[in-house]
Amino acid sequence: MAERPEYLSAHIQEKVAAEAHELGIRVDVRGDVVHLRGEVVSEERSRDVERTARDAAEGREIRNELHVVAVAEPDHEERLS
């Protein structure tokens, strides 16, 4: 019997969190296609997430829909009062 989509989604999310160290990735399974959604800080992180998901996806097609967002360095020291 095939694994239910919600269980596979949870399994892939768990692997992405543990192995690619990304917590905010949404994984949706529709038929034989796994959709990855969310934000990462670089193309390299996007590839890491995709590679980890592919390893856990049991041969399903991966659609990497992750967005790379720039994280700016602070321009001044933060003061706590």
N, C-alpha and C positions, 0 to 999 in steps of 0.2 A: 504494500500500500504506500502511496506517495505521501510525503510529509506535508502537513497542512501549511499553507502560506504564512500564517501568523507565527508558527513555531520556527519555520525557516528564517523569517525576518528577525525574530528574537535571537536565534543562533548566530546569524551573521552580525547583528549589532553587538553581541557579546564578544565575538572574535575581533571586530574592529576596535572596540574599547580596549580589549586586553592586549592585542598585538600591534595595532597601529596607533594606540593611545589617543583616540578621538572619541569623545563622548556625545557630541551633538549631531551625529549622523543619523538621518532617518532612512530606514530600509523598507521598501515596499516590494512585495513579490506579487506579480500578476502573470499567471500562467508560468511560462518558462523564462520570464524576464525579471531580473532584479534591478530596481531603480535605487540609486544612491542619491540622497538629497541632503543639503546642508552647506555649511561654510567651513573652509579650511584656510590656512594662512599662506599656502604656497602650492605651486603645481606639484612639487615633490610630495607634499602631504597628500594631495589628491591621488597621485599614483600609488602611494603606500596604502591608502584606504581601499582603492580599487583592487589592488593585488591581494590584500587580505580578504576582501569580500569574495573575490573570484575563487580563492582557495577553499572558502567555506560554502560556496554556492552550489556545490554538487553538479557542476557542469552546465548550469544555467547561464544564459546571456546576461552580461552586466551592462547597464546603462549608467554611466557616470555623469550625473547632473549636478555635481558639486560646484559651488562657486568659490573662487579664490578671492579673498578680501585682504586688502593691505592693512597691516597693523603698523601704525606710526609710532615712532619713538617719542616719548614725552619731550616737550621743548623746554621744560623747566622742572625744578624740583617741587614735589608736592609737599605742602606744609600742613601739618596736623595741628589743630588748636584745641 
